[in-house]
Every structure is written in structure tokens, then in C-alpha cells.
């Protein structure tokens, strides 16, 4: 597949976001994802509220950036309640036809996973570039870790067969909204994603990993021609 231009990619993300919002009804609590695709979903949700097409909506943001955008668009926000959210809409970095995904290149994976796990319905959205046959083909697996002893954690992840790289931005160590580091773990497909997810979760110093396995009920992936619908349990 040839690379998408920024304009084509943006248009596809908008179309996928709008499809996801057809599942949002008035009086719902909505998990607001993070990243460029989720940005379009938050903007579109703000438009629906502004036009009065939806009412009594509240959002649970998965990052400080998503929260700031939601406030700007007039979406009321609350903290994640014990009962979770009705629907969560979030972007992906990779997704397979079985709806397994990698998320977290924006650095919000821990809050994203907490909200996603609490949702009655998790909907993933993205453009065609995010579709893969196997996880790890294009994107590394982000792993949020404690800053304390991070080099030891890096060594532990190497022992699992990963090639972890400390994320840096502008020659500074990237900090998540939780004040932690991220190791971007490159892998060589095919991988046993379930086995790796369990191994990552057991490592001391690991806060959360970006493997979102079996969590989504629905995904909308936009191509140049259409928006493809992926449903949990469907064979492709």
C-alpha cells in the first residue's frame, strides 16, 4: 500500500470518526480517546452538542490534551466513575482483522486502557494505513514504565525478545501525563501477542503496555473509497 498524503489521511480519519459517533446517544457517558484520529471524534461530538443533536453528554478524557480539546468544544467532563462509560471511541496505531490493536504512540496508553476496559462498547477508528495482518508489522509496542530503575526494566524487556527504545522528544525523555517513561518495544512478527501481553504485565516497573487484545467490539477503518466495518467475532 502506498503511503497516504496528510490530506487523504485526515479525510479518512474524519469519516471513521463520524461513523463511530452514530453509536452515541443522548444521556451517554463517552470515553474520549487520544491522538489525531480521536481528535476528530471529539471535534465531531462537539459539533453534535452545539447543534443540539445530542444532549446531556459527558466525557471521560484519556489524556490532558483530549480533555483540553473537549473543554474547548463545550463537552462536560468527569473523572472515570466506578461504573465505567457507555461507549469509548479511540484511535489505533495498528489493528488486525480480529480487532486486536496496538495503541499508545501518543503516550496515553494507560488512561486509554483504563477507559477502554470500562466501556460497555469500545469502538476503534483509523485510516487504512493502520490495518495490518499481524501486530508489530509497522508500529512498536509502547510500554509505560516507572522512571525508577528504567534501565533494569529495559533489560527485562530485552529478555522477552523485544528491542526497547526509550522515547525521546526534542532530545528530552518523553514523560506521560502520569509522569512516567515509555519504552517503544520493536518486535519481529509473527508474535504471540497474548503471551507477550502477559509477560509484559508481569515485569516489575511496567505500568501498562499498548497491546489492546480482545477489547473492542467494533472498528471503523476508512479507505479512499469507503469505511470498512469490523465487528468482534466476524471472520474475514
C-alpha positions, 0 to 999 in steps of 0.5 A: 500500500502506498503511503497516504498524503496528510490530506487523504489521511485526515479525510479518512480519519474524519469519516471513521470518526463520524461513523463511530459517533452514530453509536452515541446517544443522548444521556451517554457517558463517552470515553474520549480517546487520544491522538489525531484520529480521536481528535476528530471524534471529539471535534465531531461530538462537539459539533453534535452538542452545539447543534443540539443533536445530542444532549446531556453528554459527558466525557471521560478524557484519556489524556490532558490534551483530549480533555483540553480539546473537549473543554474547548468544544463545550463537552462536560467532563468527569473523572472515570466513575466506578461504573465505567462509560457507555461507549469509548471511541479511540484511535489505533496505531495498528489493528488486525482483522480480529480487532486486536490493536496496538495503541499508545504512540501518543503516550496515553496508553494507560488512561486509554486502557483504563477507559477502554476496559470500562466501556460497555462498547469500545469502538476503534477508528483509523485510516487504512494505513493502520490495518495490518495482518499481524501486530508489530508489522509497522508500529512498536509496542509502547510500554509505560514504565516507572522512571525508577530503575528504567534501565533494569526494566529495559533489560527485562524487556530485552529478555522477552525478545523485544528491542526497547527504545526509550522515547525521546522528544526534542532530545528530552525523555518523553514523560506521560501525563502520569509522569512516567517513561515509555519504552517503544518495544520493536518486535519481529512478527509473527508474535504471540501477542497474548503471551507477550501481553502477559509477560509484559504485565508481569515485569516489575516497573511496567505500568501498562503496555499498548497491546489492546487484545480482545477489547473492542467490539467494533472498528471503523477503518476508512479507505479512499473509497469507503469505511470498512466495518469490523465487528468482534467475532466476524471472520474475514 
